[in-house]
Amino acid sequence: MTRPEEEKLFKCFEELGIETRTTRHVPLFTVEESQAVCGGIEGGHCKNLFLKDKKGNLLLVVLLEDRRLDVKALQKSDKLDVGRLSFGSADLMQEVLGVTPGSVTPFSLVNLPAKYREGGFSLILDRQMMGHELLNYHPLHNEATTTIRSGDLVKFIRHFGIEPIIMDFDAAVL
């Protein structure tokens, strides 16, 4: 059964001609819980980090669930113009992405206010993650997992006027 917060998302997928598959499950709050419950779902399983700097820049970093992010290296990247990064608050997450902690997803762009589409928001994708044909994310809540093709994820992101930045988190210099 589709939840209310999914309706706009799934309608957007339909309008864009994007096929997805959604698997319902118990609420998941950690990578460990996700691995235990969703390990049998085909494709790369991902996590999402909502970050901000003191200048008001916002980043959504999307990477494979077992990857570590060197935040200090990220903030020094020549691909970004950001200051010292920290996690965005739950209130800011709700305002910008329309989701609560544990439900952050690149699909949250469906809720992104226009002012953030015009600047101050960056979406960073893990190059290793993008090597998977299929990727898995929560559909705006943590009681389901939606599988999407990696190429369709990029199509979805670009639909909102956001050009994703694909980074190799294994590189010495980001």
N, CA, C and O of each residue as an XYZ file, in Angstrom:
696
protein
N       0.842     -1.187      0.000
C       0.000      0.000      0.000
C       0.889      1.254      0.000
O       1.802      1.373      0.817
N       0.623      2.156     -0.895
C       1.408      3.377     -1.018
C       1.108      4.316      0.136
O      -0.051      4.537      0.486
N       2.166      4.870      0.728
C       2.002      5.853      1.795
C       1.837      7.231      1.172
O       2.312      7.463      0.060
N       1.166      8.158      1.871
C       0.910      9.491      1.304
C       2.172     10.213      0.820
O       2.146     10.848     -0.234
N       3.274     10.125      1.572
C       4.483     10.845      1.175
C       5.118     10.285     -0.097
O       5.933     10.951     -0.736
N       4.739      9.050     -0.462
C       5.282      8.440     -1.672
C       4.556      8.881     -2.941
O       5.129      8.824     -4.029
N       3.322      9.314     -2.817
C       2.490      9.561     -3.991
C       3.137     10.528     -4.979
O       3.195     10.246     -6.176
N       3.627     11.678     -4.480
C       4.269     12.662     -5.360
C       5.522     12.071     -6.004
O       5.784     12.300     -7.185
N       6.287     11.319     -5.235
C       7.512     10.693     -5.740
C       7.193      9.698     -6.849
O       7.785      9.765     -7.926
N       6.276      8.788     -6.604
C       5.967      7.756     -7.587
C       5.302      8.352     -8.827
O       5.481      7.841     -9.932
N       4.543      9.422     -8.652
C       3.953     10.119     -9.797
C       5.063     10.735    -10.654
O       4.996     10.696    -11.882
N       6.078     11.301    -10.005
C       7.217     11.876    -10.723
C       7.944     10.788    -11.513
O       8.279     10.992    -12.679
N       8.189      9.636    -10.888
C       8.832      8.523    -11.600
C       8.018      8.165    -12.848
O       8.570      7.980    -13.932
N       6.712      8.073    -12.674
C       5.837      7.704    -13.791
C       5.926      8.734    -14.917
O       6.043      8.371    -16.087
N       5.871     10.017    -14.562
C       5.944     11.083    -15.571
C       7.274     11.068    -16.321
O       7.329     11.425    -17.498
N       8.340     10.658    -15.644
C       9.675     10.608    -16.259
C       9.942      9.282    -16.975
O      10.991      9.119    -17.598
N       9.010      8.340    -16.890
C       9.207      7.036    -17.515
C      10.239      6.186    -16.792
O      10.920      5.367    -17.409
N      10.354      6.381    -15.486
C      11.333      5.647    -14.675
C      10.641      4.484    -13.981
O       9.665      4.671    -13.254
N      11.154      3.289    -14.210
C      10.615      2.101    -13.555
C      11.381      1.857    -12.257
O      12.610      1.907    -12.226
N      10.639      1.593    -11.197
C      11.228      1.274     -9.900
C      10.505      0.063     -9.324
O       9.450     -0.344     -9.810
N      11.093     -0.494     -8.287
C      10.474     -1.596     -7.545
C      10.600     -1.256     -6.059
O      11.683     -0.908     -5.590
N       9.503     -1.355     -5.327
C       9.522     -1.009     -3.906
C       9.202     -2.231     -3.058
O       8.243     -2.958     -3.315
N      10.030     -2.434     -2.041
C       9.873     -3.541     -1.097
C       9.528     -2.953      0.264
O      10.264     -2.111      0.779
N       8.416     -3.388      0.853
C       7.985     -2.924      2.180
C       8.693     -3.749      3.258
O       8.960     -4.938      3.082
N       8.990     -3.080      4.382
C       9.655     -3.762      5.498
C       9.442     -2.964      6.781
O       8.829     -1.896      6.762
N       9.948     -3.485      7.886
C       9.859     -2.785      9.171
C      10.672     -1.499      9.089
O      11.567     -1.395      8.250
N      10.384     -0.524      9.935
C      11.195      0.701      9.933
C      12.662      0.384     10.203
O      12.986     -0.412     11.084
N      13.542      1.019      9.429
C      14.989      0.824      9.567
C      15.637      2.159      9.920
O      15.313      3.192      9.334
N      16.556      2.126     10.883
C      17.195      3.351     11.336
C      18.712      3.345     11.174
O      19.342      4.401     11.238
N      19.308      2.169     10.964
C      20.761      2.083     10.843
C      21.152      1.222      9.646
O      20.346      0.440      9.144
N      22.384      1.372      9.201
C      22.914      0.539      8.126
C      22.861     -0.926      8.543
O      22.540     -1.785      7.722
N      23.169     -1.223      9.794
C      23.163     -2.603     10.270
C      21.766     -3.211     10.161
O      21.620     -4.351      9.720
N      20.736     -2.455     10.561
C      19.366     -2.946     10.434
C      19.018     -3.177      8.973
O      18.383     -4.175      8.632
N      19.431     -2.263      8.114
C      19.156     -2.382      6.685
C      19.820     -3.628      6.104
O      19.211     -4.349      5.313
N      21.061     -3.878      6.493
C      21.766     -5.049      5.981
C      21.059     -6.333      6.398
O      20.967     -7.277      5.614
N      20.561     -6.369      7.628
C      19.885     -7.568      8.129
C      18.549     -7.809      7.419
O      18.198     -8.953      7.131
N      17.807     -6.738      7.139
C      16.463     -6.866      6.578
C      16.459     -6.838      5.046
O      15.677     -7.552      4.419
N      17.319     -6.025      4.445
C      17.255     -5.781      2.993
C      18.396     -6.408      2.207
O      18.508     -6.187      1.001
N      19.234     -7.177      2.862
C      20.397     -7.749      2.193
C      20.067     -8.559      0.951
O      20.906     -8.686      0.060
N      18.862     -9.109      0.876
C      18.467     -9.919     -0.270
C      17.942     -9.126     -1.450
O      17.684     -9.700     -2.508
N      17.780     -7.825     -1.294
C      17.305     -6.993     -2.401
C      18.478     -6.712     -3.329
O      19.530     -6.242     -2.895
N      18.284     -7.004     -4.609
C      19.349     -6.840     -5.602
C      19.765     -5.374     -5.743
O      18.929     -4.472     -5.676
N      21.077     -5.149     -5.940
C      21.593     -3.810     -6.197
C      22.418     -3.267     -5.056
O      22.520     -3.882     -3.994
N      23.014     -2.093     -5.285
C      23.810     -1.425     -4.268
C      22.904     -0.795     -3.222
O      21.934     -0.113     -3.551
N      23.227     -1.029     -1.980
C      22.467     -0.438     -0.873
C      23.228      0.793     -0.392
O      24.448      0.757     -0.232
N      22.503      1.869     -0.167
C      23.144      3.169     -0.008
C      22.758      3.867      1.280
O      21.744      3.564      1.909
N      23.613      4.823      1.652
C      23.312      5.709      2.776
C      23.466      7.138      2.283
O      24.084      7.395      1.249
N      22.897      8.055      3.038
C      22.814      9.451      2.621
C      23.168     10.340      3.797
O      22.659     10.152      4.902
N      24.039     11.305      3.560
C      24.465     12.220      4.613
C      24.064     13.639      4.231
O      24.425     14.121      3.157
N      23.322     14.304      5.101
C      22.873     15.672      4.878
C      23.807     16.587      5.661
O      23.817     16.567      6.892
N      24.597     17.393      4.941
C      25.635     18.221      5.546
C      25.392     19.693      5.232
O      24.704     20.036      4.271
N      25.977     20.557      6.070
C      25.885     21.999      5.860
C      27.189     22.647      6.293
O      27.977     22.060      7.034
N      27.403     23.867      5.817
C      28.526     24.642      6.316
C      27.992     25.944      6.903
O      26.797     26.226      6.817
N      28.883     26.739      7.500
C      28.455     27.976      8.173
C      27.994     29.042      7.198
O      27.320     29.992      7.596
N      28.350     28.901      5.912
C      27.931     29.871      4.903
C      26.513     29.584      4.393
O      25.959     30.351      3.605
N      25.939     28.475      4.851
C      24.593     28.121      4.419
C      24.542     27.153      3.249
O      23.457     26.825      2.769
N      25.701     26.688      2.779
C      25.721     25.689      1.713
C      25.234     24.351      2.262
O      25.571     23.973      3.384
N      24.451     23.647      1.475
C      23.912     22.347      1.866
C      24.385     21.285      0.897
O      24.475     21.526     -0.307
N      24.689     20.108      1.425
C      25.126     18.991      0.601
C      24.350     17.745      0.992
O      24.107     17.486      2.171
N      23.970     16.988     -0.009
C      23.463     15.647      0.211
C      24.484     14.719     -0.433
O      24.667     14.730     -1.650
N      25.142     13.922      0.389
C      26.175     13.002     -0.080
C      25.584     11.600     -0.055
O      25.098     11.139      0.977
N      25.629     10.926     -1.205
C      25.005      9.619     -1.364
C      26.098      8.620     -1.720
O      26.806      8.787     -2.712
N      26.227      7.576     -0.895
C      27.288      6.602     -1.106
C      26.839      5.216     -0.689
O      25.826      5.066     -0.006
N      27.588      4.203     -1.096
C      27.273      2.834     -0.699
C      27.295      2.726      0.817
O      28.088      3.389      1.486
N      26.418      1.886      1.353
C      26.219      1.814      2.797
C      27.465      1.423      3.586
O      27.572      1.766      4.763
N      28.404      0.719      2.970
C      29.593      0.274      3.692
C      30.791      1.207      3.507
O      31.893      0.904      3.964
N      30.575      2.331      2.843
C      31.668      3.274      2.577
C      31.785      4.289      3.704
O      30.804      4.631      4.365
N      33.001      4.759      3.903
C      33.263      5.839      4.856
C      33.517      7.113      4.063
O      34.093      7.085      2.976
N      33.080      8.213      4.625
C      33.295      9.500      3.980
C      34.288     10.298      4.799
O      34.097     10.495      5.999
N      35.344     10.757      4.158
C      36.313     11.638      4.795
C      35.794     13.063      4.618
O      36.030     13.695      3.588
N      35.088     13.559      5.627
C      34.439     14.869      5.542
C      35.479     15.977      5.371
O      35.238     16.943      4.648
N      36.627     15.845      6.026
C      37.672     16.869      5.892
C      38.177     16.945      4.456
O      38.405     18.037      3.935
N      38.354     15.794      3.814
C      38.791     15.789      2.413
C      37.694     16.368      1.518
O      37.983     17.084      0.559
N      36.454     16.061      1.830
C      35.345     16.578      1.042
C      35.285     18.105      1.095
O      35.088     18.760      0.071
N      35.455     18.660      2.279
C      35.359     20.118      2.395
C      36.543     20.832      1.747
O      36.472     22.035      1.494
N      37.621     20.114      1.478
C      38.782     20.695      0.792
C      38.739     20.470     -0.721
O      39.606     20.953     -1.450
N      37.726     19.735     -1.187
C      37.645     19.393     -2.601
C      37.577     20.634     -3.479
O      36.883     21.601     -3.163
N      38.314     20.590     -4.588
C      38.264     21.711     -5.527
C      36.974     21.699     -6.355
O      36.713     22.638     -7.108
N      36.171     20.643     -6.218
C      34.888     20.570     -6.920
C      33.774     21.288     -6.159
O      32.680     21.495     -6.686
N      34.068     21.663     -4.920
C      33.063     22.307     -4.068
C      33.610     23.601     -3.502
O      34.818     23.747     -3.317
N      32.729     24.529     -3.232
C      33.112     25.774     -2.562
C      32.376     25.809     -1.228
O      31.385     26.521     -1.064
N      32.886     25.017     -0.274
C      32.238     24.916      1.029
C      33.250     25.148      2.136
O      34.456     24.979      1.955
N      32.729     25.536      3.275
C      33.551     25.690      4.468
C      33.518     24.416      5.290
O      33.266     23.328      4.772
N      33.776     24.571      6.574
C      33.778     23.429      7.500
C      32.387     22.816      7.548
O      31.403     23.505      7.815
N      32.315     21.507      7.287
C      31.037     20.816      7.192
C      30.641     20.158      8.509
O      31.483     19.675      9.266
N      29.339     20.155      8.757
C      28.765     19.427      9.890
C      27.421     18.874      9.438
O      26.926     19.227      8.367
N      26.839     18.017     10.246
C      25.544     17.443      9.886
C      24.454     18.492     10.021
O      24.453     19.282     10.965
N      23.519     18.495      9.066
C      22.372     19.382      9.138
C      21.414     18.889     10.213
O      21.295     17.684     10.434
N      20.742     19.799     10.874
C      19.802     19.450     11.941
C      18.561     18.774     11.368
O      18.294     18.850     10.168
N      17.814     18.117     12.237
C      16.563     17.480     11.834
C      15.578     18.524     11.318
O      14.848     18.266     10.360
N      15.550     19.702     11.943
C      14.638     20.759     11.495
C      15.007     21.249     10.096
O      14.131     21.447      9.254
N      16.302     21.444      9.850
C      16.753     21.883      8.533
C      16.464     20.806      7.489
O      16.054     21.116      6.370
N      16.674     19.558      7.849
C      16.402     18.435      6.957
C      14.923     18.428      6.554
O      14.585     18.236      5.386
N      14.064     18.638      7.530
C      12.623     18.664      7.253
C      12.273     19.844      6.344
O      11.476     19.703      5.416
N      12.869     21.003      6.613
C      12.599     22.205      5.809
C      13.061     22.048      4.365
O      12.347     22.431      3.438
N      14.241     21.491      4.174
C      14.858     21.428      2.850
C      14.457     20.171      2.075
O      14.134     20.247      0.890
N      14.477     19.030      2.739
C      14.242     17.756      2.051
C      12.866     17.152      2.331
O      12.435     16.230      1.637
N      12.184     17.670      3.342
C      10.857     17.153      3.658
C      10.858     15.760      4.242
O       9.864     15.041      4.137
N      11.969     15.366      4.861
C      12.074     14.044      5.483
C      12.682     14.173      6.878
O      13.220     15.217      7.246
N      12.584     13.104      7.632
C      13.137     13.054      8.975
C      14.401     12.202      8.981
O      14.622     11.427      8.051
N      15.241     12.333     10.022
C      16.439     11.491     10.094
C      16.063     10.009      9.967
O      15.057      9.558     10.514
N      16.887      9.275      9.240
C      16.613      7.870      8.976
C      15.888      7.657      7.656
O      15.755      6.526      7.189
N      15.420      8.748      7.056
C      14.679      8.654      5.799
C      15.304      9.483      4.685
O      14.702      9.643      3.623
N      16.497     10.008      4.911
C      17.159     10.851      3.911
C      17.453     10.011      2.671
O      17.857      8.852      2.768
N      17.244     10.615      1.517
C      17.338      9.902      0.256
C      17.494     10.907     -0.882
O      17.026     12.040     -0.764
N      18.142     10.518     -1.984
C      18.167     11.445     -3.124
C      16.763     11.683     -3.682
O      16.535     12.676     -4.373
N      15.832     10.793     -3.395
C      14.449     10.987     -3.820
C      13.816     12.198     -3.132
O      12.763     12.673     -3.557
N      14.456     12.699     -2.070
C      13.962     13.883     -1.358
C      13.943     15.118     -2.241
O      13.300     16.109     -1.896
N      14.631     15.078     -3.372
C      14.623     16.232     -4.279
C      13.208     16.581     -4.720
O      12.938     17.720     -5.099
N      12.315     15.618     -4.673
C      10.926     15.874     -5.034
C      10.309     16.923     -4.104
O       9.318     17.560     -4.460
N      10.893     17.104     -2.910
C      10.411     18.085     -1.926
C      11.264     19.353     -1.874
O      10.919     20.286     -1.149
N      12.351     19.411     -2.610
C      13.321     20.503     -2.500
C      12.712     21.839     -2.945
O      12.283     21.966     -4.092
N      12.668     22.839     -2.048
C      12.138     24.148     -2.431
C      12.965     24.783     -3.555
O      14.173     24.566     -3.653
N      12.299     25.563     -4.390
C      12.935     26.179     -5.563
C      14.173     26.982     -5.202
O      15.147     26.971     -5.956
N      14.166     27.680     -4.070
C      15.318     28.524     -3.722
C      16.602     27.707     -3.587
O      17.689     28.238     -3.813
N      16.498     26.419     -3.220
C      17.689     25.576     -3.106
C      18.108     25.013     -4.456
O      19.264     24.625     -4.628
N      17.201     24.961     -5.404
C      17.536     24.476     -6.748
C      18.353     25.512     -7.497
O      19.067     25.183     -8.444
N      18.248     26.762     -7.073
C      18.927     27.869     -7.751
C      20.329     28.119     -7.207
O      21.032     28.994     -7.714
N      20.744     27.388     -6.209
C      22.089     27.539     -5.660
C      22.130     27.238     -4.184
O      21.113     27.308     -3.493
N      23.312     26.901     -3.703
C      23.493     26.614     -2.285
C      23.202     25.180     -1.894
O      23.304     24.827     -0.719
N      22.836     24.339     -2.872
C      22.570     22.919     -2.606
C      23.347     22.091     -3.617
O      23.263     22.330     -4.821
N      24.099     21.122     -3.124
C      24.857     20.223     -4.001
C      24.527     18.783     -3.671
O      24.346     18.434     -2.505
N      24.450     17.955     -4.684
C      24.217     16.534     -4.499
C      25.449     15.797     -5.003
O      25.813     15.891     -6.175
N      26.082     15.065     -4.098
C      27.330     14.356     -4.392
C      27.033     12.866     -4.456
O      26.459     12.303     -3.524
N      27.423     12.225     -5.554
C      27.236     10.791     -5.725
C      28.582     10.087     -5.734
O      29.532     10.551     -6.365
N      28.656      8.972     -5.035
C      29.845      8.129     -4.951
C      30.058      7.416     -6.296
O      29.173      6.704     -6.771
N      31.235      7.611     -6.903
C      31.533      6.980     -8.193
C      31.396      5.452     -8.103
O      30.861      4.830     -9.021
N      31.865      4.853     -7.029
C      31.770      3.404     -6.878
C      30.293      2.975     -6.841
O      29.929      1.961     -7.437
N      29.461      3.729     -6.155
C      28.025      3.437     -6.093
C      27.421      3.474     -7.492
O      26.619      2.613     -7.853
N      27.810      4.477     -8.279
C      27.237      4.650     -9.607
C      27.659      3.548    -10.574
O      27.109      3.440    -11.670
N      28.634      2.727    -10.175
C      29.032      1.577    -10.966
C      28.041      0.424    -10.882
O      28.121     -0.521    -11.667
N      27.114      0.492     -9.944
C      26.069     -0.533     -9.822
C      24.935     -0.215    -10.795
O      24.565      0.947    -10.957
N      24.393     -1.222    -11.429
C      23.263     -0.991    -12.332
C      22.023     -0.596    -11.538
O      21.279      0.299    -11.938
N      21.805     -1.272    -10.406
C      20.633     -1.010     -9.569
C      21.071     -0.433     -8.230
O      22.072     -0.858     -7.653
N      20.308      0.538     -7.745
C      20.597      1.187     -6.464
C      19.325      1.207     -5.619
O      18.213      1.232     -6.147
N      19.510      1.195     -4.298
C      18.382      1.119     -3.368
C      18.381      2.278     -2.387
O      19.396      2.593     -1.767
N      17.202      2.916     -2.259
C      17.018      4.055     -1.347
C      15.629      3.980     -0.718
O      14.727      3.329     -1.245
N      15.477      4.652      0.409
C      14.155      4.783      1.014
C      13.307      5.742      0.169
O      13.824      6.733     -0.348
N      12.001      5.451      0.028
C      11.104      6.348     -0.713
C      10.472      7.398      0.209
O       9.251      7.446      0.358
N      11.315      8.239      0.826
C      10.915      9.362      1.688
C      10.489      8.942      3.084
O      10.051      9.780      3.872
N      10.608      7.673      3.401
C      10.367      7.151      4.754
C      11.166      5.855      4.860
O      11.634      5.319      3.855
N      11.317      5.359      6.081
C      12.208      4.213      6.285
C      11.495      2.871      6.437
O      12.046      1.936      7.018
N      10.274      2.777      5.918
C       9.522      1.525      5.998
C       9.430      0.816      4.646
O       8.596     -0.068      4.453
N      10.297      1.215      3.718
C      10.350      0.576      2.409
C      11.693      0.903      1.761
O      12.392      1.829      2.172
N      12.032      0.129      0.749
C      13.238      0.368     -0.050
C      12.817      0.337     -1.515
O      12.144     -0.590     -1.965
N      13.228      1.366     -2.245
C      12.896      1.467     -3.665
C      14.161      1.278     -4.488
O      15.180      1.925     -4.247
N      14.079      0.384     -5.456
C      15.198      0.068     -6.343
C      15.020      0.840     -7.648
O      13.937      0.859     -8.232
N      16.107      1.476     -8.094
C      16.110      2.294     -9.308
C      17.406      2.028    -10.069
O      18.429      1.727     -9.453
N      17.381      2.132    -11.367
C      18.608      2.011    -12.167
C      19.459      3.266    -11.943
O      18.921      4.362    -11.782
N      20.768      3.108    -11.934
C      21.647      4.248    -11.660
C      21.470      5.359    -12.698
O      21.496      6.537    -12.344
N      21.294      5.007    -13.952
C      21.070      6.018    -14.985
C      19.766      6.777    -14.769
O      19.686      7.975    -15.038
N      18.746      6.074    -14.283
C      17.467      6.719    -13.990
C      17.572      7.628    -12.765
O      16.868      8.634    -12.677
N      18.445      7.278    -11.822
C      18.665      8.160    -10.673
C      19.190      9.507    -11.160
O      18.718     10.552    -10.711
N      20.155      9.493    -12.068
C      20.711     10.735    -12.617
C      19.627     11.508    -13.370
O      19.530     12.729    -13.240
N      18.831     10.815    -14.140
C      17.716     11.452    -14.864
C      16.771     12.135    -13.876
O      16.351     13.270    -14.099
N      16.438     11.449    -12.791
C      15.559     11.993    -11.757
C      16.170     13.259    -11.148
O      15.484     14.272    -11.008
N      17.441     13.206    -10.789
C      18.125     14.348    -10.170
C      18.129     15.551    -11.111
O      17.815     16.668    -10.698
N      18.479     15.327    -12.351
C      18.544     16.420    -13.339
C      17.173     17.032    -13.607
O      17.075     18.208    -13.958
N      16.129     16.250    -13.446
C      14.764     16.766    -13.626
C      14.497     17.967    -12.714
O      13.680     18.826    -13.044
N      15.174     18.028    -11.586
C      14.985     19.106    -10.616
C      16.005     20.232    -10.780
O      16.127     21.095     -9.911
N      16.735     20.219    -11.894
C      17.690     21.284    -12.164
C      18.977     21.164    -11.376
O      19.741     22.126    -11.283
N      19.225     20.005    -10.814
C      20.445     19.749    -10.038
C      21.372     18.891    -10.895
O      20.965     17.847    -11.405
N      22.610     19.331    -11.049
C      23.610     18.522    -11.751
C      24.410     17.775    -10.684
O      25.153     18.394     -9.922
N      24.262     16.446    -10.624
C      24.986     15.707     -9.591
C      26.492     15.773     -9.809
O      26.970     15.786    -10.944
N      27.222     15.814     -8.715
C      28.684     15.790     -8.758
C      29.099     14.371     -8.389
O      28.830     13.908     -7.280
N      29.747     13.690     -9.308
C      30.180     12.315     -9.053
C      31.627     12.363     -8.604
O      32.501     12.851     -9.322
N      31.871     11.844     -7.396
C      33.214     11.895     -6.807
C      33.738     10.503     -6.512
O      32.989      9.597     -6.147
N      35.035     10.359     -6.680
C      35.720      9.119     -6.340
C      36.240      9.282     -4.912
O      37.260      9.931     -4.680
N      35.528      8.686     -3.967
C      35.911      8.838     -2.566
C      37.163      8.036     -2.213
O      37.673      8.145     -1.098
N      37.663      7.232     -3.156
C      38.921      6.501     -2.939
C      40.125      7.315     -3.385
O      41.258      6.968     -3.053
N      39.902      8.382     -4.125
C      41.003      9.193     -4.635
C      41.695      9.948     -3.492
O      41.062     10.320     -2.504
N      42.979     10.163     -3.646
C      43.734     10.886     -2.619
C      43.238     12.332     -2.499
O      43.215     12.909     -1.411
N      42.847     12.895     -3.632
C      42.321     14.271     -3.657
C      40.933     14.219     -4.261
O      40.745     13.718     -5.370
N      39.968     14.735     -3.530
C      38.606     14.753     -4.047
C      38.464     15.993     -4.897
O      37.394     16.241     -5.453
